[in-house]
Amino acid sequence: EFVILREHLAESEDDALAAARHVADKLIEQLSAPYRLQGLDRVCTASLGLVLFNGHGHTADELMQRADLSMYEAKRQGKNTTSVFDPQMRTALATRLQLEAELRSALGTGAFAIHLQPQVDAGGRLIGAEALLRWERAGHGMTPPGVFIPVAEQAGLMPDLGREAMALACHELARWGRLPGVQERVLAVNISAAQIYQPGFVEEVIALLARTGAPAERLKLELTESLLLTDIERAIEAMNRLREMGIRFSIDDFGTGYSSLSYLQRLPLDELKIDRAFVCNLPENANSLAIVRTIMALAEALDIRVVAEGVETAEQHACLLDNGCDAFQGFLFARPEPIPAFEARLSAQARADRALHQPAFGPDRGR
């Protein structure tokens, strides 16, 4: 990290900012130029934070803090870019740090729960669910993952949150084994790159299954495409070890990443999930429809199942059915719900299954 101080930029603030941006752009351009190091071409990127001042209204420490906040905002935006200080950055930072502190304190205290979103087949029959983490934040109630997951990612807390979600899912899956007629349902839980690449991840999962009594063959781990780009070989090794135990694997948000077909055929996959970004535009959008058809053809070639997520309308459902999809998840069928509500849904499905398989007439006692 280094600091550049530029004096006498311009009289007006707009002109001064334009001049500062010009310097920043030149810096990024020069620093991004390839260079040779130990016989290899290398590239270095930079994230720059700009702060303007006029006179002595702020101390040097205050200016440095503002520049630092701006630099981290540039990193957050994707790096190799420039960000200008905005007073709202200070408020946002204070909010994030408070949330991070509360999140750290909540780990291991029972403050987290899972809500379950049903997955159904072509006939609307319940086939399983996805476990979605919720945080019972003190003074704020049940907090959805969209609020705390980005903070956890920045703070390096994803492995800890992943353990919480996995443990809750396995305990619930073990409970299903004690409910009549629901043993074949599958429970999916998301895992992050921070989890699967941690040393001892496979051993952790094995120990958790043993401790909770959850059946491995009913547990499905959902990974994102971008996760696999980090270290595909290590991911394949971990997945194969867990697959030998019966654990299933799904690629979440399929179609939004950059999966290589050569890697896809090596992964021990049971399922692809069509991302909601394509489902929401059906049936009108020709490009989304073409992508859905391509995913269906790919899944058929690989002999794996497809689940469409984010299904919200009858028209989307009908379009997916017409194109061969037979498993669905979305608000059209159910929103994520607390465990008691989902277990009531499970029991109702089990009763319906039993009624379906009972004979229409009793034994003929007259002959």
Buried (B, 14 or more C-beta within 10 A) or exposed (E): EEEEEEEEBEEEEEEBBEBBBEBBEEBBEEBEEEEEEEEEEEEEEBBBBBBBEEEEEBEEEEBEBBBBBBBBBBBEEEEBBBBBBBEEBEEEBEEBEEBBEBBEEBBEEEBBBBBBBBBBEEEEEBBBBBBBBBBBBEEEEEBEBEEBBEBBBBBEBBBBBBBBBBBBBBBBBBBBEEEEBBEEBBBBBBBBBBBBBBEEBBEBBBEBBEEBEBBBEBBBBBBBBEBBBEBBEEBBEBBBBBBEBEBBBBBBBBBBBEBEEEBBEEBBBBBBBBBBBBBBBBBEEEEBBEBBEEBBEBBEEBEBBBBBBBBBBEEBBEBBEEBBBBBBBBEBBBEBBEBEBBBEBBBEBBEEBEEEEEEEEEEEEEE
